[in-house]
Amino acid sequence: MTVTIVGSQLGDEGKGGVVDLYGEAADVVARYQGGDNAGHTVVHDGETYKLSLVPSGAVRGKVGVLGNGCVVNPRTLFDEINTLQDQGLDPDVRVAERAHVILPFHRVLDGIEEEVKSEDDQEVGTTGRGIGPTYEDKAGRRGVRIGDLLEPEVLREQLEYVVPQKRALVEDVYGVDIDDLEDPDAFDVDALFEEFRDFGRRLEEENMAVNASAFLTDAMANGENVMIEGAQGTLIDIDHGNYPYVTSSNPTAGGAATGTGLSPGVIGDGEIIGIVKAYLTRVGSGPLPTELGGVAGDTPGYDDDSDGPDEELATYIRDEGGEYGTVTGRPRRVGWLDMPMLRHATRVNGFTGLAINHIDVLAGLDKVRVGHSYELDGDELLTIPSTTEQWQRCEASLRPFDGWPEVDWAEVANEGYDAIPENARTYLEYVADELDVPIYAVGVGPGREETVVVEDPHE
């Protein structure tokens, strides 16, 4: 069977921890989209593992697969594998031959394009990892794929076709001199060929390149359980998110089929678990109707001199929750839980269960609020509108809940759901009832052992 893990909000919901939590029963863990902009933090036996590309199941010794829907930076991939080996792990990672390769010029272009957009306040908040430009080349049918790294003649031909186009874009469109760049070799065919052919050799030597669709289908035919994880979250899905403040792929459950080569029926017959953070965070620009305080450069109309009435509360939640980007270290914008967003995510993904994380972060507050609905032009909305312009004009209608005390969360995790403070359970059950989806797990801390398991999707 399959268990698919999907972020229900704007990313950073704690997907990696849930993959790790349920990973014992899985034999294979596959990523279906995104690249090394997707930070996962997994804590196990006091050791912290920061993963940006390797599937989270590596911490449990599972086979990891980067599906064809991913974009892969071999530099990051092998650096990460080497780091995990230094931490005492022996990750078994396979990469889809159909997955596209992030090349150095993609990262350079990502930075240049975001800088240009920032001049008109149109920046998306990209991590600068080259994800968007790589997906652009994929859609433009000029991309280099993992399988091309295994064929020197094909790789050379592809580079000779695409690199001159990128040089012209940088020099003629953006007016940048290649020699002034920090990495001019990013636009040198010979240098790129030598480096990436070496990556191809390592992929061959370590038997890492696979036909992901066949590999995963064969694993299931042999009775193995496959866990499928997405990066980012529903509201930055390029089709179902708040465009243009989105990623370049489909983090929603439908992307699990196209990004792995497993059929929609296989994905739909399995479990689809929506990961929810008990409050809301966002990196980068875009609407956030329940926002508390703000982050300079990201929150519209907010700068370093701004000081809203909820600034202290936003800072408290950010610090308590460690709400700084795993990859970039950027502070995340913070807001109350947004139910219109979650209703949208539930409809789009078809969640069969919820994992709600970080209720411990909110402990000690007198009141916890939830954006129950929106008001737009005098009308009440229970789900997000289709356009970002309308969403930006929405005002959240907040519903208050009594807060819950700080407790020994490790003891709560050990004792089970009924040990969660009563007011926190009221809060959790409100979410489950509104979405008509049962709670499978409640995260009460960063470690695997600090989770209340209500239901195991593999049983």
Secondary structure, 3 states (H helix, E strand, C coil): CEEEEEECCCCCCCHHHHHHHHHHHCCEEEECCECCCCCEEEEECCEEEEECCCCHHHHHCCEEEECCCEEECHHHHHHHHHHHHHCCCCCEEEEECCCEECCHHHHHHHHHHHHHHHCCCCCCCCCCCCHHHHHHHHHCCCCCEHHHHCCHHHHHHHHHHHHHHHHHHHHHHCCCCHHHCCCHHHHCHHHHHHHHHHHHHHHHHCCCEECHHHHHHHHHHCCCCEEEECCCCHHHCCCCCCCCCCCCCCCCHHHHHHCCCCCHHHHHHCEEEEEEECCEEECCCCCCCCEECCCCCCCCCCCCCCCCCCHHHHHHHHHHHCCECCCCCCECEEECEEHHHHHHHHHHHCCCEEEEECCCCCCCCCEEEEEEEEEECCEEECCCCCCHHHHHHCEEEEEEEECCCCCCHHHHHHHCHHHCCHHHHHHHHHHHHHHCCCEEEEECCCECCCEEECCCCCC
